[in-house]
Amino acid sequence: MNRTDRLYALVEELRAAAPDYRSTTWLAERFEVSSRTIERDLSALQQSGVPIYATPGRRGGYAIDTQHTLPPLNLTAAEVAAVATALAVDSSTPFTHAGRSALQKILAVLHEVDAEGTRELASRIRLYDTRPGRSRPPAVVEHAIIQRRVLELDYVDKHDEPTTRVVEPVALLGVHPNWYLFAWCRLRDAPRAFRLDRMAGARMTDETAPDRGLDPSTLEIPELIGRGILGT
């Protein structure tokens, strides 16, 4: 068991035992580590805001306040990414800082695999201007981003010419006042950005999009604007 899994399991063990206590010796035997390791883990959890408290004495130990902790979360990567995007899009709303703090706590209690999936999906949503855009992705585009599926688009280009494009979705880019789908365009055999409000239709295929080496976390939006890929 790695440390992330152990921290998660420690919280759940204390939750299951509450309001009773668990000694460091008992927890060390339970998780097959030293008492010192358990003490370090509990200290780390306390510092991150988990309400774990200790009672000294022979019958003392550690317990958790279940009224101030979250139960196991079964949020999907898309659900957590949606919360993160909503917080990023409009920073003028009340309690924005509290919302971001809550998001960090949600990520802290997610299983390692879930958190990694959330971070990967969040990297596919890039904001250059955090003012709200005037368009939102069709649901099929969102699903294609999550599932990495090839899309067929009925698209109207900047010359008002209707075209059909087969694209491999990479990321959603927010550049006020528009949202764009950044994708590999098979018609142009190159990366292109497609304005969401110019999509007349979209269909997700069963084909998994191949890896073109386009890392969304390294996209430089000002450079894309300068090259004319965005902003039209």
C-alpha positions in Angstrom: 0.0 0.0 0.0 1.5 3.4 -1.0 1.2 6.4 1.3 -1.7 8.0 -0.6 -3.8 4.8 -0.2 -2.7 4.5 3.4 -3.8 8.1 4.3 -7.1 7.4 2.6 -7.5 4.1 4.5 -6.5 5.7 7.8 -9.4 8.2 7.5 -11.8 5.5 6.7 -10.6 3.3 9.6 -11.0 6.1 12.1 -14.4 7.0 10.6 -15.6 3.4 11.0 -14.4 3.2 14.6 -15.8 6.6 15.6 -16.5 7.7 18.3 -14.0 5.1 19.7 -10.2 5.6 19.5 -7.5 3.7 17.7 -4.0 3.6 19.2 -0.9 4.1 17.1 0.1 0.6 17.9 -3.2 -0.8 16.7 -3.1 1.2 13.5 0.6 0.3 12.9 -0.3 -3.4 13.1 -3.4 -2.9 11.0 -1.4 -1.2 8.2 1.8 -3.1 8.7 4.0 -0.1 9.2 5.8 1.4 12.2 4.1 3.5 14.9 6.3 6.4 13.9 5.0 6.2 10.3 1.5 6.2 11.6 2.2 9.3 13.7 3.6 11.1 10.7 0.6 10.1 8.6 -1.8 11.3 11.3 0.1 14.6 11.6 -0.1 15.1 7.9 -3.8 14.5 7.9 -4.3 17.0 10.8 -2.2 19.6 9.0 -4.4 19.2 5.9 -7.5 20.0 7.9 -8.9 16.5 8.7 -10.5 16.8 12.2 -8.5 14.1 13.9 -7.9 14.5 17.7 -5.8 12.6 20.2 -6.5 11.5 23.8 -3.5 10.7 26.0 -3.3 7.8 28.4 -3.2 4.0 28.2 -6.6 3.8 26.7 -6.2 6.8 24.6 -5.5 7.1 20.9 -6.8 8.9 17.8 -10.4 9.5 16.8 -12.1 11.5 14.0 -15.0 13.9 14.3 -17.4 12.4 11.7 -19.6 15.5 11.8 -16.9 17.5 10.2 -15.6 15.2 7.6 -16.8 14.1 4.1 -17.8 10.5 3.4 -16.0 8.7 0.6 -16.6 10.7 -2.6 -17.6 9.0 -5.8 -17.3 12.0 -8.1 -16.2 11.4 -11.6 -13.2 13.3 -13.1 -15.7 15.2 -15.3 -17.7 16.4 -12.3 -14.6 17.6 -10.4 -13.2 19.3 -13.6 -16.6 21.0 -14.0 -16.3 22.5 -10.5 -12.7 23.6 -11.2 -13.7 25.2 -14.5 -16.7 27.0 -13.0 -14.5 28.5 -10.3 -11.9 29.5 -12.9 -14.3 31.0 -15.4 -15.7 33.7 -13.1 -13.5 34.8 -10.2 -15.8 37.7 -9.4 -18.5 35.6 -7.7 -18.7 35.6 -3.8 -16.8 33.0 -1.9 -14.4 32.3 -4.8 -11.5 31.7 -2.4 -13.6 29.4 -0.2 -14.7 27.5 -3.3 -11.1 26.9 -4.3 -10.3 25.8 -0.8 -13.2 23.3 -1.0 -11.9 22.0 -4.3 -8.5 21.3 -2.7 -10.3 19.3 0.1 -12.3 17.3 -2.5 -9.1 16.4 -4.4 -7.4 15.4 -1.1 -10.1 12.8 -0.3 -10.4 11.4 -3.8 -8.6 8.1 -4.5 -5.3 8.6 -6.2 -6.6 7.2 -9.5 -9.6 9.5 -9.5 -7.5 12.6 -8.7 -5.0 11.7 -11.5 -7.9 11.4 -13.9 -9.3 14.7 -12.8 -5.9 16.5 -13.2 -5.5 15.0 -16.7 -9.0 16.1 -17.8 -8.5 19.6 -16.2 -5.4 20.0 -18.4 -7.7 19.8 -21.4 -9.6 22.9 -20.4 -7.5 26.0 -20.9 -8.6 29.5 -20.1 -6.8 32.6 -21.5 -9.5 35.1 -20.4 -11.6 34.1 -17.4 -14.6 36.2 -18.4 -17.5 33.9 -19.3 -17.8 33.0 -23.0 -20.9 33.2 -25.0 -21.0 29.6 -26.1 -20.7 26.2 -24.4 -19.7 22.9 -25.9 -22.4 20.5 -27.1 -22.6 17.5 -24.8 -21.2 15.2 -27.5 -18.0 17.4 -27.7 -17.6 17.1 -23.9 -18.0 13.3 -24.1 -15.5 13.1 -26.9 -12.9 15.1 -24.8 -13.5 12.7 -21.9 -13.4 9.5 -23.9 -10.8 10.7 -26.5 -13.0 9.8 -29.4 -12.9 11.1 -33.0 -15.6 13.6 -33.9 -17.4 14.4 -37.1 -18.3 18.1 -37.2 -20.7 20.1 -39.4 -18.8 23.3 -39.3 -19.3 26.8 -40.8 -15.9 28.4 -41.3 -15.0 32.1 -41.1 -16.1 32.6 -44.7 -19.6 31.2 -43.8 -18.9 28.1 -45.9 -20.3 24.9 -44.5 -17.8 22.0 -44.3 -17.6 18.6 -42.7 -14.5 18.0 -40.6 -13.2 14.8 -39.0 -11.2 15.9 -35.9 -9.3 14.4 -33.0 -10.2 16.5 -29.9 -7.3 17.7 -27.7 -8.7 20.5 -25.5 -11.3 23.2 -24.9 -9.8 26.7 -25.0 -11.6 29.7 -23.5 -10.6 33.0 -25.2 -13.1 35.7 -24.6 -15.7 36.0 -26.0 -15.5 32.5 -27.5 -14.8 28.9 -26.6 -12.9 26.7 -29.0 -12.3 23.0 -29.6 -8.6 22.6 -30.2 -8.2 19.4 -32.3 -6.2 17.7 -35.0 -8.0 18.3 -38.3 -7.8 15.4 -40.7 -8.8 17.6 -43.6 -5.9 20.0 -43.0 -3.6 17.4 -41.5 -2.7 19.9 -38.9 -4.0 21.2 -35.5 -6.9 23.6 -35.8 -9.3 25.4 -33.5 -13.0 25.3 -34.1 -15.4 27.9 -32.6 -18.2 26.2 -30.7 -20.8 28.6 -31.9 -20.0 27.7 -35.5 -20.7 24.0 -35.0 -24.0 23.1 -36.7 -23.7 19.5 -35.6 -21.3 17.0 -34.0 -21.2 13.2 -33.9 -18.9 11.1 -31.8 -17.5 8.0 -33.6 -16.3 4.8 -32.1 -12.7 5.5 -33.1 -10.2 6.4 -30.4 -8.2 9.4 -31.2 -4.5 8.6 -31.8 -1.8 10.3 -29.8 -0.4 13.2 -32.0 1.9 14.4 -29.3 -0.2 17.5 -28.6 0.1 18.0 -24.9 -2.8 20.3 -23.8 -0.8 21.5 -20.7 1.9 23.0 -23.0 -0.4 24.9 -25.3 0.6 28.6 -25.5 -2.7 30.4 -26.2 -1.0 33.8 -27.1 1.1 31.9 -29.6 -2.0 30.3 -31.1 -3.6 33.7 -31.4 -0.5 35.1 -33.1 -0.5 32.2 -35.6 -4.2 32.9 -36.4 -5.3 29.5 -35.1 -7.5 31.3 -32.5 -9.5 34.4 -32.4 -11.4 34.2 -35.7 
